[in-house]
Amino acid sequence: MITIKNADAILKMAEAGKIVGLVHDKLKEIIEPGISLLELDNQAEKLILKLGAKPSFKGYGGFPATICASVDEQVIHGIPSKRILRDGEIVSIDVGAFYLGYHGDAAFTAAVGTISEEKARWIEITERSFYEGFKMAKAGNRLGDISHSIEKVVLDAGYFVVKEFVGHGIGRELHEDPSVPNYGPPGRGPLLEPGMTLAIEPMVNMGTESIIILDDGWTVITKDKKPSAHYENTILITESAPVILTKGDVND
């Protein structure tokens, strides 16, 4: 975990985050019915390399691609393939970039063409849960304050958070301590301090919270085959308000 006193590290984290944000912007522009997951992966890798970074995920633990692309009932860690996206589906894209020794990591869920009102509401709830947790990422609060705020939004809306997979610290390593659950009571866990960099990432299931890991060892799906949404940003805790690092215009 880096500290805010290391200004150079913060700048590198911010640049890594900006690269991730720019990749998100690019992929959001081209996600439409008829495009393949493999094409999304190729476009992401080209842009990451062009911007002077390396894909964080490719080769990580043996993962074979630059992005995770998870469609409908796939929760996370979907491996890009020749699969063609179809109208009415949703796709969750998770991107990591490694820049001058530091990582950025963020995810979003996008509609493919026209989706149902229920799917649109549930994607919005997933994003809202992130932002409610983000509001609690203040120095002096506890990690559990983030977790509880996320869970409350999701449960109040009638959906379920995935508990087996959580957010995490991030910096020189893609995954660092502490773990950042999307559930639990407030007022517990590590004290939040300026300089902490966290990847907060609610994964929200439309149906049951139960999941299954497929035989490829990576792809996680919902047990009831109902869809799942994912939203993530890398954030920095400061002396005042927290800052989202994984936005394309972070340095503008």
ChimeraX commands (.cxc) that place a marker at each C-alpha (Angstrom):
marker #1 position 0.00,0.00,0.00 radius 0.5
marker #1 position 1.49,3.33,-1.03 radius 0.5
marker #1 position 1.36,6.49,1.02 radius 0.5
marker #1 position 0.27,9.94,-0.07 radius 0.5
marker #1 position 3.64,11.27,1.11 radius 0.5
marker #1 position 5.16,9.62,-1.96 radius 0.5
marker #1 position 4.04,12.13,-4.57 radius 0.5
marker #1 position 5.81,10.32,-7.40 radius 0.5
marker #1 position 3.93,7.11,-6.65 radius 0.5
marker #1 position 0.62,8.96,-6.60 radius 0.5
marker #1 position 1.33,10.50,-9.99 radius 0.5
marker #1 position 2.16,7.09,-11.47 radius 0.5
marker #1 position -0.98,5.58,-9.95 radius 0.5
marker #1 position -3.00,8.43,-11.41 radius 0.5
marker #1 position -1.49,7.87,-14.85 radius 0.5
marker #1 position -2.15,4.12,-14.68 radius 0.5
marker #1 position -5.71,4.94,-13.70 radius 0.5
marker #1 position -6.12,7.42,-16.52 radius 0.5
marker #1 position -4.99,4.79,-19.02 radius 0.5
marker #1 position -7.62,2.38,-17.70 radius 0.5
marker #1 position -10.23,5.13,-17.98 radius 0.5
marker #1 position -9.27,5.86,-21.58 radius 0.5
marker #1 position -9.58,2.17,-22.44 radius 0.5
marker #1 position -13.04,2.15,-20.87 radius 0.5
marker #1 position -14.01,5.15,-22.97 radius 0.5
marker #1 position -12.82,3.40,-26.14 radius 0.5
marker #1 position -14.63,0.15,-25.42 radius 0.5
marker #1 position -17.88,1.89,-24.49 radius 0.5
marker #1 position -17.82,3.52,-27.94 radius 0.5
marker #1 position -17.57,0.22,-29.80 radius 0.5
marker #1 position -19.71,-2.16,-27.72 radius 0.5
marker #1 position -22.69,-2.98,-29.92 radius 0.5
marker #1 position -24.48,-6.01,-31.31 radius 0.5
marker #1 position -22.23,-7.89,-33.72 radius 0.5
marker #1 position -18.85,-7.17,-32.13 radius 0.5
marker #1 position -16.84,-10.05,-30.69 radius 0.5
marker #1 position -15.31,-10.24,-27.24 radius 0.5
marker #1 position -11.98,-10.98,-28.89 radius 0.5
marker #1 position -12.17,-7.71,-30.84 radius 0.5
marker #1 position -12.81,-5.80,-27.60 radius 0.5
marker #1 position -9.77,-7.49,-26.09 radius 0.5
marker #1 position -7.60,-6.64,-29.10 radius 0.5
marker #1 position -8.66,-3.00,-29.04 radius 0.5
marker #1 position -7.96,-2.73,-25.31 radius 0.5
marker #1 position -4.48,-4.23,-25.61 radius 0.5
marker #1 position -3.54,-1.99,-28.53 radius 0.5
marker #1 position -4.54,1.14,-26.65 radius 0.5
marker #1 position -2.84,0.14,-23.39 radius 0.5
marker #1 position 0.42,-0.50,-25.24 radius 0.5
marker #1 position 0.07,2.69,-27.28 radius 0.5
marker #1 position -0.26,4.69,-24.05 radius 0.5
marker #1 position 2.99,3.28,-22.70 radius 0.5
marker #1 position 1.59,0.74,-20.25 radius 0.5
marker #1 position 1.19,-3.02,-20.11 radius 0.5
marker #1 position -1.97,-5.07,-19.49 radius 0.5
marker #1 position -2.13,-5.97,-15.80 radius 0.5
marker #1 position -4.24,-9.07,-16.35 radius 0.5
marker #1 position -2.50,-10.78,-19.26 radius 0.5
marker #1 position -0.45,-13.62,-17.80 radius 0.5
marker #1 position -1.56,-12.84,-14.23 radius 0.5
marker #1 position -1.97,-16.24,-12.64 radius 0.5
marker #1 position -2.11,-17.62,-16.15 radius 0.5
marker #1 position -5.01,-15.46,-17.37 radius 0.5
marker #1 position -4.75,-15.47,-21.18 radius 0.5
marker #1 position -6.19,-12.07,-22.14 radius 0.5
marker #1 position -5.95,-8.32,-21.59 radius 0.5
marker #1 position -9.49,-7.78,-20.35 radius 0.5
marker #1 position -12.08,-9.81,-18.52 radius 0.5
marker #1 position -15.29,-9.85,-20.57 radius 0.5
marker #1 position -18.28,-11.37,-18.77 radius 0.5
marker #1 position -21.67,-11.67,-20.50 radius 0.5
marker #1 position -25.06,-11.90,-18.79 radius 0.5
marker #1 position -24.82,-14.67,-16.15 radius 0.5
marker #1 position -21.02,-14.44,-16.10 radius 0.5
marker #1 position -20.07,-12.51,-12.96 radius 0.5
marker #1 position -16.36,-11.87,-13.46 radius 0.5
marker #1 position -13.21,-13.25,-15.12 radius 0.5
marker #1 position -14.84,-14.11,-18.43 radius 0.5
marker #1 position -12.17,-14.99,-21.01 radius 0.5
marker #1 position -12.57,-13.07,-24.30 radius 0.5
marker #1 position -13.42,-15.35,-27.22 radius 0.5
marker #1 position -14.93,-15.18,-30.71 radius 0.5
marker #1 position -18.36,-14.95,-29.10 radius 0.5
marker #1 position -20.46,-12.25,-30.79 radius 0.5
marker #1 position -22.45,-9.89,-28.58 radius 0.5
marker #1 position -26.19,-9.85,-29.23 radius 0.5
marker #1 position -28.85,-7.21,-28.76 radius 0.5
marker #1 position -30.32,-7.28,-25.25 radius 0.5
marker #1 position -27.27,-8.78,-23.56 radius 0.5
marker #1 position -25.10,-7.03,-21.00 radius 0.5
marker #1 position -21.31,-7.29,-20.82 radius 0.5
marker #1 position -19.02,-6.51,-17.90 radius 0.5
marker #1 position -15.55,-5.33,-18.89 radius 0.5
marker #1 position -12.71,-5.35,-16.36 radius 0.5
marker #1 position -9.44,-3.63,-17.34 radius 0.5
marker #1 position -6.06,-3.31,-15.63 radius 0.5
marker #1 position -3.02,-1.29,-16.71 radius 0.5
marker #1 position 0.52,-1.42,-15.32 radius 0.5
marker #1 position 2.42,1.87,-15.71 radius 0.5
marker #1 position 5.95,2.54,-14.40 radius 0.5
marker #1 position 5.57,0.08,-11.56 radius 0.5
marker #1 position 1.96,0.77,-10.53 radius 0.5
marker #1 position -1.45,-0.63,-11.39 radius 0.5
marker #1 position -4.86,0.80,-12.19 radius 0.5
marker #1 position -7.96,-1.42,-12.19 radius 0.5
marker #1 position -11.59,-0.67,-13.05 radius 0.5
marker #1 position -14.70,-2.32,-14.47 radius 0.5
marker #1 position -18.07,-1.37,-15.91 radius 0.5
marker #1 position -21.17,-3.13,-17.19 radius 0.5
marker #1 position -22.61,-2.01,-20.52 radius 0.5
marker #1 position -25.82,-2.63,-22.40 radius 0.5
marker #1 position -25.52,-4.30,-25.79 radius 0.5
marker #1 position -28.06,-2.55,-27.96 radius 0.5
marker #1 position -31.46,-2.26,-26.26 radius 0.5
marker #1 position -31.92,-3.93,-22.88 radius 0.5
marker #1 position -34.93,-4.34,-20.61 radius 0.5
marker #1 position -35.91,-1.68,-18.08 radius 0.5
marker #1 position -35.13,-4.16,-15.29 radius 0.5
marker #1 position -31.61,-4.72,-16.56 radius 0.5
marker #1 position -31.05,-0.98,-16.92 radius 0.5
marker #1 position -32.25,-0.33,-13.36 radius 0.5
marker #1 position -30.09,-3.07,-11.93 radius 0.5
marker #1 position -26.96,-1.81,-13.71 radius 0.5
marker #1 position -27.72,1.66,-12.29 radius 0.5
marker #1 position -28.11,0.19,-8.80 radius 0.5
marker #1 position -24.73,-1.53,-9.13 radius 0.5
marker #1 position -23.05,1.76,-10.03 radius 0.5
marker #1 position -24.92,3.61,-7.30 radius 0.5
marker #1 position -23.74,1.09,-4.71 radius 0.5
marker #1 position -20.15,1.83,-5.69 radius 0.5
marker #1 position -20.66,5.57,-5.28 radius 0.5
marker #1 position -22.33,5.17,-1.90 radius 0.5
marker #1 position -19.36,3.10,-0.76 radius 0.5
marker #1 position -17.00,5.65,-2.29 radius 0.5
marker #1 position -18.56,8.41,-0.21 radius 0.5
marker #1 position -17.51,6.52,2.91 radius 0.5
marker #1 position -13.86,6.15,1.80 radius 0.5
marker #1 position -12.69,8.97,4.03 radius 0.5
marker #1 position -9.72,9.14,6.37 radius 0.5
marker #1 position -10.88,8.23,9.86 radius 0.5
marker #1 position -13.65,5.90,8.73 radius 0.5
marker #1 position -13.39,2.13,8.83 radius 0.5
marker #1 position -13.24,-0.20,5.85 radius 0.5
marker #1 position -16.53,-1.70,6.97 radius 0.5
marker #1 position -18.22,1.65,6.39 radius 0.5
marker #1 position -17.54,1.25,2.66 radius 0.5
marker #1 position -18.72,-2.36,2.66 radius 0.5
marker #1 position -21.93,-1.67,4.57 radius 0.5
marker #1 position -22.92,1.25,2.35 radius 0.5
marker #1 position -22.54,-0.89,-0.78 radius 0.5
marker #1 position -24.57,-3.75,0.63 radius 0.5
marker #1 position -27.38,-1.51,1.86 radius 0.5
marker #1 position -28.00,-0.03,-1.60 radius 0.5
marker #1 position -28.04,-3.47,-3.21 radius 0.5
marker #1 position -30.28,-5.19,-0.65 radius 0.5
marker #1 position -32.71,-2.27,-0.49 radius 0.5
marker #1 position -33.14,-2.61,-4.26 radius 0.5
marker #1 position -33.89,-6.33,-3.97 radius 0.5
marker #1 position -30.62,-7.65,-5.41 radius 0.5
marker #1 position -27.67,-9.56,-3.96 radius 0.5
marker #1 position -23.93,-8.94,-3.62 radius 0.5
marker #1 position -21.39,-11.64,-4.42 radius 0.5
marker #1 position -19.51,-12.51,-1.24 radius 0.5
marker #1 position -16.83,-14.91,-2.46 radius 0.5
marker #1 position -15.08,-12.17,-4.47 radius 0.5
marker #1 position -14.23,-8.73,-3.11 radius 0.5
marker #1 position -12.34,-5.53,-3.81 radius 0.5
marker #1 position -8.75,-5.04,-2.76 radius 0.5
marker #1 position -5.84,-2.78,-2.09 radius 0.5
marker #1 position -3.80,-1.91,-5.16 radius 0.5
marker #1 position -0.45,-0.28,-5.90 radius 0.5
marker #1 position 2.80,-1.92,-6.91 radius 0.5
marker #1 position 0.86,-5.19,-6.89 radius 0.5
marker #1 position -2.47,-5.70,-8.61 radius 0.5
marker #1 position -3.94,-7.23,-5.47 radius 0.5
marker #1 position -2.77,-6.01,-2.08 radius 0.5
marker #1 position -4.18,-5.86,1.43 radius 0.5
marker #1 position -6.73,-5.01,2.59 radius 0.5
marker #1 position -9.60,-6.97,1.08 radius 0.5
marker #1 position -12.64,-4.76,0.48 radius 0.5
marker #1 position -15.85,-6.79,0.92 radius 0.5
marker #1 position -19.13,-5.55,-0.52 radius 0.5
marker #1 position -21.04,-6.53,2.62 radius 0.5
marker #1 position -20.79,-6.43,6.38 radius 0.5
marker #1 position -21.43,-4.18,9.40 radius 0.5
marker #1 position -20.17,-0.59,9.58 radius 0.5
marker #1 position -17.51,0.61,12.01 radius 0.5
marker #1 position -15.29,-2.44,11.63 radius 0.5
marker #1 position -12.12,-3.34,9.78 radius 0.5
marker #1 position -8.93,-1.35,9.18 radius 0.5
marker #1 position -8.86,2.38,9.77 radius 0.5
marker #1 position -8.82,4.32,6.50 radius 0.5
marker #1 position -5.77,6.57,6.17 radius 0.5
marker #1 position -4.60,9.15,3.62 radius 0.5
marker #1 position -2.53,7.50,0.89 radius 0.5
marker #1 position -4.46,4.24,0.79 radius 0.5
marker #1 position -5.34,3.15,-2.73 radius 0.5
marker #1 position -8.24,0.73,-3.03 radius 0.5
marker #1 position -10.11,-1.02,-5.84 radius 0.5
marker #1 position -13.75,-0.93,-4.77 radius 0.5
marker #1 position -15.84,-3.27,-6.92 radius 0.5
marker #1 position -19.41,-4.33,-6.17 radius 0.5
marker #1 position -20.56,-7.42,-8.06 radius 0.5
marker #1 position -24.34,-7.54,-7.98 radius 0.5
marker #1 position -26.52,-10.49,-8.95 radius 0.5
marker #1 position -30.09,-10.06,-10.14 radius 0.5
marker #1 position -31.02,-13.37,-8.54 radius 0.5
marker #1 position -29.32,-15.54,-5.94 radius 0.5
marker #1 position -25.91,-14.60,-4.53 radius 0.5
marker #1 position -24.68,-18.14,-5.19 radius 0.5
marker #1 position -22.00,-18.59,-7.83 radius 0.5
marker #1 position -20.12,-21.35,-9.71 radius 0.5
marker #1 position -16.61,-21.31,-11.15 radius 0.5
marker #1 position -16.51,-22.99,-14.56 radius 0.5
marker #1 position -14.06,-25.69,-15.60 radius 0.5
marker #1 position -11.74,-23.16,-17.26 radius 0.5
marker #1 position -10.76,-22.15,-13.71 radius 0.5
marker #1 position -11.58,-18.49,-14.33 radius 0.5
marker #1 position -15.12,-17.75,-15.43 radius 0.5
marker #1 position -17.53,-17.18,-12.55 radius 0.5
marker #1 position -21.28,-17.50,-13.26 radius 0.5
marker #1 position -24.43,-17.17,-11.19 radius 0.5
marker #1 position -25.83,-20.46,-9.98 radius 0.5
marker #1 position -29.34,-19.57,-11.15 radius 0.5
marker #1 position -28.05,-18.30,-14.54 radius 0.5
marker #1 position -29.58,-14.86,-13.95 radius 0.5
marker #1 position -27.38,-11.91,-14.98 radius 0.5
marker #1 position -24.74,-10.20,-12.86 radius 0.5
marker #1 position -23.29,-6.66,-13.04 radius 0.5
marker #1 position -19.85,-5.36,-12.03 radius 0.5
marker #1 position -18.64,-1.82,-11.37 radius 0.5
marker #1 position -15.18,-0.86,-10.12 radius 0.5
marker #1 position -12.78,2.04,-9.76 radius 0.5
marker #1 position -9.37,2.50,-8.21 radius 0.5
marker #1 position -9.61,5.25,-5.59 radius 0.5
marker #1 position -7.21,7.28,-3.47 radius 0.5
marker #1 position -8.00,8.25,0.11 radius 0.5
marker #1 position -6.79,11.77,0.93 radius 0.5
marker #1 position -6.90,14.14,3.89 radius 0.5
marker #1 position -10.25,15.38,2.56 radius 0.5
marker #1 position -12.51,13.78,-0.07 radius 0.5
marker #1 position -11.57,10.52,-1.81 radius 0.5
marker #1 position -10.48,10.66,-5.45 radius 0.5
marker #1 position -11.31,8.28,-8.31 radius 0.5
marker #1 position -8.12,7.55,-10.25 radius 0.5
marker #1 position -9.57,5.44,-13.08 radius 0.5
marker #1 position -11.22,8.15,-15.13 radius 0.5
marker #1 position -10.08,9.05,-18.62 radius 0.5
marker #1 position -9.89,12.76,-17.81 radius 0.5
marker #1 position -8.22,12.45,-14.38 radius 0.5
marker #1 position -5.21,14.52,-15.41 radius 0.5
marker #1 position -7.05,17.00,-17.65 radius 0.5
marker link #1:1,2 radius 0.2
marker link #1:2,3 radius 0.2
marker link #1:3,4 radius 0.2
marker link #1:4,5 radius 0.2
marker link #1:5,6 radius 0.2
marker link #1:6,7 radius 0.2
marker link #1:7,8 radius 0.2
marker link #1:8,9 radius 0.2
marker link #1:9,10 radius 0.2
marker link #1:10,11 radius 0.2
marker link #1:11,12 radius 0.2
marker link #1:12,13 radius 0.2
marker link #1:13,14 radius 0.2
marker link #1:14,15 radius 0.2
marker link #1:15,16 radius 0.2
marker link #1:16,17 radius 0.2
marker link #1:17,18 radius 0.2
marker link #1:18,19 radius 0.2
marker link #1:19,20 radius 0.2
marker link #1:20,21 radius 0.2
marker link #1:21,22 radius 0.2
marker link #1:22,23 radius 0.2
marker link #1:23,24 radius 0.2
marker link #1:24,25 radius 0.2
marker link #1:25,26 radius 0.2
marker link #1:26,27 radius 0.2
marker link #1:27,28 radius 0.2
marker link #1:28,29 radius 0.2
marker link #1:29,30 radius 0.2
marker link #1:30,31 radius 0.2
marker link #1:31,32 radius 0.2
marker link #1:32,33 radius 0.2
marker link #1:33,34 radius 0.2
marker link #1:34,35 radius 0.2
marker link #1:35,36 radius 0.2
marker link #1:36,37 radius 0.2
marker link #1:37,38 radius 0.2
marker link #1:38,39 radius 0.2
marker link #1:39,40 radius 0.2
marker link #1:40,41 radius 0.2
marker link #1:41,42 radius 0.2
marker link #1:42,43 radius 0.2
marker link #1:43,44 radius 0.2
marker link #1:44,45 radius 0.2
marker link #1:45,46 radius 0.2
marker link #1:46,47 radius 0.2
marker link #1:47,48 radius 0.2
marker link #1:48,49 radius 0.2
marker link #1:49,50 radius 0.2
marker link #1:50,51 radius 0.2
marker link #1:51,52 radius 0.2
marker link #1:52,53 radius 0.2
marker link #1:53,54 radius 0.2
marker link #1:54,55 radius 0.2
marker link #1:55,56 radius 0.2
marker link #1:56,57 radius 0.2
marker link #1:57,58 radius 0.2
marker link #1:58,59 radius 0.2
marker link #1:59,60 radius 0.2
marker link #1:60,61 radius 0.2
marker link #1:61,62 radius 0.2
marker link #1:62,63 radius 0.2
marker link #1:63,64 radius 0.2
marker link #1:64,65 radius 0.2
marker link #1:65,66 radius 0.2
marker link #1:66,67 radius 0.2
marker link #1:67,68 radius 0.2
marker link #1:68,69 radius 0.2
marker link #1:69,70 radius 0.2
marker link #1:70,71 radius 0.2
marker link #1:71,72 radius 0.2
marker link #1:72,73 radius 0.2
marker link #1:73,74 radius 0.2
marker link #1:74,75 radius 0.2
marker link #1:75,76 radius 0.2
marker link #1:76,77 radius 0.2
marker link #1:77,78 radius 0.2
marker link #1:78,79 radius 0.2
marker link #1:79,80 radius 0.2
marker link #1:80,81 radius 0.2
marker link #1:81,82 radius 0.2
marker link #1:82,83 radius 0.2
marker link #1:83,84 radius 0.2
marker link #1:84,85 radius 0.2
marker link #1:85,86 radius 0.2
marker link #1:86,87 radius 0.2
marker link #1:87,88 radius 0.2
marker link #1:88,89 radius 0.2
marker link #1:89,90 radius 0.2
marker link #1:90,91 radius 0.2
marker link #1:91,92 radius 0.2
marker link #1:92,93 radius 0.2
marker link #1:93,94 radius 0.2
marker link #1:94,95 radius 0.2
marker link #1:95,96 radius 0.2
marker link #1:96,97 radius 0.2
marker link #1:97,98 radius 0.2
marker link #1:98,99 radius 0.2
marker link #1:99,100 radius 0.2
marker link #1:100,101 radius 0.2
marker link #1:101,102 radius 0.2
marker link #1:102,103 radius 0.2
marker link #1:103,104 radius 0.2
marker link #1:104,105 radius 0.2
marker link #1:105,106 radius 0.2
marker link #1:106,107 radius 0.2
marker link #1:107,108 radius 0.2
marker link #1:108,109 radius 0.2
marker link #1:109,110 radius 0.2
marker link #1:110,111 radius 0.2
marker link #1:111,112 radius 0.2
marker link #1:112,113 radius 0.2
marker link #1:113,114 radius 0.2
marker link #1:114,115 radius 0.2
marker link #1:115,116 radius 0.2
marker link #1:116,117 radius 0.2
marker link #1:117,118 radius 0.2
marker link #1:118,119 radius 0.2
marker link #1:119,120 radius 0.2
marker link #1:120,121 radius 0.2
marker link #1:121,122 radius 0.2
marker link #1:122,123 radius 0.2
marker link #1:123,124 radius 0.2
marker link #1:124,125 radius 0.2
marker link #1:125,126 radius 0.2
marker link #1:126,127 radius 0.2
marker link #1:127,128 radius 0.2
marker link #1:128,129 radius 0.2
marker link #1:129,130 radius 0.2
marker link #1:130,131 radius 0.2
marker link #1:131,132 radius 0.2
marker link #1:132,133 radius 0.2
marker link #1:133,134 radius 0.2
marker link #1:134,135 radius 0.2
marker link #1:135,136 radius 0.2
marker link #1:136,137 radius 0.2
marker link #1:137,138 radius 0.2
marker link #1:138,139 radius 0.2
marker link #1:139,140 radius 0.2
marker link #1:140,141 radius 0.2
marker link #1:141,142 radius 0.2
marker link #1:142,143 radius 0.2
marker link #1:143,144 radius 0.2
marker link #1:144,145 radius 0.2
marker link #1:145,146 radius 0.2
marker link #1:146,147 radius 0.2
marker link #1:147,148 radius 0.2
marker link #1:148,149 radius 0.2
marker link #1:149,150 radius 0.2
marker link #1:150,151 radius 0.2
marker link #1:151,152 radius 0.2
marker link #1:152,153 radius 0.2
marker link #1:153,154 radius 0.2
marker link #1:154,155 radius 0.2
marker link #1:155,156 radius 0.2
marker link #1:156,157 radius 0.2
marker link #1:157,158 radius 0.2
marker link #1:158,159 radius 0.2
marker link #1:159,160 radius 0.2
marker link #1:160,161 radius 0.2
marker link #1:161,162 radius 0.2
marker link #1:162,163 radius 0.2
marker link #1:163,164 radius 0.2
marker link #1:164,165 radius 0.2
marker link #1:165,166 radius 0.2
marker link #1:166,167 radius 0.2
marker link #1:167,168 radius 0.2
marker link #1:168,169 radius 0.2
marker link #1:169,170 radius 0.2
marker link #1:170,171 radius 0.2
marker link #1:171,172 radius 0.2
marker link #1:172,173 radius 0.2
marker link #1:173,174 radius 0.2
marker link #1:174,175 radius 0.2
marker link #1:175,176 radius 0.2
marker link #1:176,177 radius 0.2
marker link #1:177,178 radius 0.2
marker link #1:178,179 radius 0.2
marker link #1:179,180 radius 0.2
marker link #1:180,181 radius 0.2
marker link #1:181,182 radius 0.2
marker link #1:182,183 radius 0.2
marker link #1:183,184 radius 0.2
marker link #1:184,185 radius 0.2
marker link #1:185,186 radius 0.2
marker link #1:186,187 radius 0.2
marker link #1:187,188 radius 0.2
marker link #1:188,189 radius 0.2
marker link #1:189,190 radius 0.2
marker link #1:190,191 radius 0.2
marker link #1:191,192 radius 0.2
marker link #1:192,193 radius 0.2
marker link #1:193,194 radius 0.2
marker link #1:194,195 radius 0.2
marker link #1:195,196 radius 0.2
marker link #1:196,197 radius 0.2
marker link #1:197,198 radius 0.2
marker link #1:198,199 radius 0.2
marker link #1:199,200 radius 0.2
marker link #1:200,201 radius 0.2
marker link #1:201,202 radius 0.2
marker link #1:202,203 radius 0.2
marker link #1:203,204 radius 0.2
marker link #1:204,205 radius 0.2
marker link #1:205,206 radius 0.2
marker link #1:206,207 radius 0.2
marker link #1:207,208 radius 0.2
marker link #1:208,209 radius 0.2
marker link #1:209,210 radius 0.2
marker link #1:210,211 radius 0.2
marker link #1:211,212 radius 0.2
marker link #1:212,213 radius 0.2
marker link #1:213,214 radius 0.2
marker link #1:214,215 radius 0.2
marker link #1:215,216 radius 0.2
marker link #1:216,217 radius 0.2
marker link #1:217,218 radius 0.2
marker link #1:218,219 radius 0.2
marker link #1:219,220 radius 0.2
marker link #1:220,221 radius 0.2
marker link #1:221,222 radius 0.2
marker link #1:222,223 radius 0.2
marker link #1:223,224 radius 0.2
marker link #1:224,225 radius 0.2
marker link #1:225,226 radius 0.2
marker link #1:226,227 radius 0.2
marker link #1:227,228 radius 0.2
marker link #1:228,229 radius 0.2
marker link #1:229,230 radius 0.2
marker link #1:230,231 radius 0.2
marker link #1:231,232 radius 0.2
marker link #1:232,233 radius 0.2
marker link #1:233,234 radius 0.2
marker link #1:234,235 radius 0.2
marker link #1:235,236 radius 0.2
marker link #1:236,237 radius 0.2
marker link #1:237,238 radius 0.2
marker link #1:238,239 radius 0.2
marker link #1:239,240 radius 0.2
marker link #1:240,241 radius 0.2
marker link #1:241,242 radius 0.2
marker link #1:242,243 radius 0.2
marker link #1:243,244 radius 0.2
marker link #1:244,245 radius 0.2
marker link #1:245,246 radius 0.2
marker link #1:246,247 radius 0.2
marker link #1:247,248 radius 0.2
marker link #1:248,249 radius 0.2
marker link #1:249,250 radius 0.2
marker link #1:250,251 radius 0.2
marker link #1:251,252 radius 0.2
view
